[in-house]
Amino acid sequence: MAKRLTREEILNAQDMRTETVHVPEWGGEIIVRTLRGDEYEHYEESLLSGRGRSRHVIYGEIRAKLLVACIVNENGNRVFTEKDIDALKSKSAAALDRVWTVAQRLSGLSAEDIEGLAKNYGADRSDDSGSD
């Protein structure tokens, strides 16, 4: 039987992973890390537009938004902010896809998760939720 974890063991677990990714298009390497739970929620919500049952996924920023959240420096601090999304979108699609694939894998984010966003977030929320 598997060990049952205590509250303290769960909260103290070192579960944030990083991976160095070589990006030849950018001339070097970057560090990609796992999304924290709150970042994952923010990322998902940021990909949605509309209200209530009319919510839909905004596909144009899927990669850039995830990279903003996951590319970090040696100290674990983000390299980019949301103000950098448009600039990142103008970079090589091959480079973005390479880094996005790693960020997606580390964070446990699947293509099915993205496809299900509008359904999961839109169907049960009120039209007056205040979010766009």
C-alpha positions as CSV (number, residue, x, y, z in Angstrom):
1,M,0.0,0.0,0.0
2,A,1.3,3.5,-0.8
3,K,2.3,5.9,1.9
4,R,-0.4,8.4,2.9
5,L,1.1,11.9,2.8
6,T,0.6,14.4,5.5
7,R,-0.4,18.0,4.9
8,E,3.2,19.1,5.8
9,E,4.7,16.5,3.4
10,I,2.5,17.8,0.6
11,L,3.2,21.5,1.2
12,N,6.9,20.9,1.6
13,A,7.3,18.7,-1.4
14,Q,9.8,20.1,-4.0
15,D,7.5,19.5,-7.0
16,M,8.6,22.4,-9.3
17,R,10.7,21.0,-12.1
18,T,12.9,22.8,-14.6
19,E,14.4,21.8,-17.9
20,T,17.1,23.5,-19.9
21,V,16.1,23.8,-23.6
22,H,18.5,24.5,-26.4
23,V,17.0,27.0,-28.8
24,P,19.4,27.4,-31.8
25,E,17.2,30.1,-33.4
26,W,17.9,32.2,-30.4
27,G,21.5,31.3,-30.1
28,G,21.6,29.5,-26.8
29,E,19.7,27.9,-24.0
30,I,16.8,28.9,-21.8
31,I,15.3,27.4,-18.6
32,V,11.7,26.3,-18.6
33,R,9.8,25.5,-15.4
34,T,6.6,23.9,-14.4
35,L,3.5,26.2,-13.9
36,R,2.4,26.7,-10.3
37,G,-1.3,25.9,-9.6
38,D,-2.3,29.5,-9.6
39,E,-0.4,30.2,-12.8
40,Y,-2.1,27.3,-14.5
41,E,-5.5,28.7,-13.5
42,H,-4.5,32.2,-14.7
43,Y,-3.2,30.7,-18.0
44,E,-6.3,28.8,-18.7
45,E,-8.6,31.8,-17.9
46,S,-6.4,34.1,-20.1
47,L,-7.1,32.0,-23.1
48,L,-10.9,32.5,-22.9
49,S,-13.1,35.2,-24.4
50,G,-16.8,35.8,-24.0
51,R,-19.1,35.1,-21.2
52,G,-21.2,32.2,-19.9
53,R,-22.1,29.6,-22.6
54,S,-20.6,31.9,-25.3
55,R,-17.0,31.5,-24.1
56,H,-14.4,30.4,-26.6
57,V,-10.7,29.8,-26.7
58,I,-8.4,32.5,-28.1
59,Y,-5.9,30.4,-30.0
60,G,-3.6,33.3,-31.2
61,E,-1.7,33.5,-27.9
62,I,-1.6,30.0,-26.6
63,R,2.2,29.5,-27.0
64,A,3.4,33.0,-26.1
65,K,1.3,33.2,-22.9
66,L,2.6,29.9,-21.7
67,L,6.2,30.9,-22.4
68,V,5.8,34.1,-20.5
69,A,4.7,32.0,-17.5
70,C,7.4,29.3,-17.8
71,I,10.6,30.8,-19.1
72,V,12.7,31.7,-16.0
73,N,16.3,32.8,-15.2
74,E,18.8,30.9,-12.9
75,N,17.0,32.3,-9.8
76,G,13.6,31.0,-10.9
77,N,12.2,34.4,-11.8
78,R,10.3,35.0,-14.9
79,V,12.2,36.5,-17.8
80,F,9.1,37.9,-19.6
81,T,5.9,39.7,-18.6
82,E,2.6,39.8,-20.3
83,K,3.7,43.0,-22.0
84,D,6.1,40.7,-24.0
85,I,3.4,38.5,-25.5
86,D,3.2,40.4,-28.9
87,A,7.0,40.4,-29.2
88,L,7.2,36.7,-28.5
89,K,4.5,36.0,-31.1
90,S,6.8,37.5,-33.7
91,K,9.6,35.0,-33.0
92,S,10.3,31.8,-35.0
93,A,7.4,29.4,-34.9
94,A,9.8,26.5,-34.7
95,A,11.5,28.0,-31.6
96,L,8.2,28.9,-29.9
97,D,6.9,25.4,-30.6
98,R,10.0,23.7,-29.2
99,V,9.9,25.6,-26.0
100,W,6.1,25.4,-25.7
101,T,6.2,21.6,-26.0
102,V,8.6,21.4,-23.0
103,A,6.5,23.9,-21.0
104,Q,3.4,22.0,-21.8
105,R,4.9,18.6,-20.8
106,L,6.4,19.9,-17.6
107,S,3.0,21.5,-16.6
108,G,0.9,18.6,-17.5
109,L,-1.1,20.6,-20.1
110,S,-2.4,18.6,-23.0
111,A,-4.0,19.6,-26.3
112,E,-7.3,18.1,-24.9
113,D,-7.0,20.5,-21.9
114,I,-7.0,23.4,-24.2
115,E,-9.8,22.1,-26.4
116,G,-11.9,21.6,-23.3
117,L,-11.4,25.0,-21.8
118,A,-14.4,26.8,-23.3
119,K,-16.6,23.8,-22.3
120,N,-15.2,23.5,-18.8
121,Y,-15.1,27.2,-18.0
122,G,-18.1,28.5,-19.9
123,A,-20.9,26.1,-19.4
124,D,-21.2,26.4,-15.6
125,R,-20.4,30.1,-15.2
126,S,-23.0,32.8,-15.1
127,D,-23.2,35.4,-17.9
128,D,-22.7,38.1,-15.3
129,S,-19.4,36.7,-14.1
130,G,-17.6,39.9,-14.9
131,S,-14.8,38.2,-16.8
132,D,-14.3,38.6,-20.5
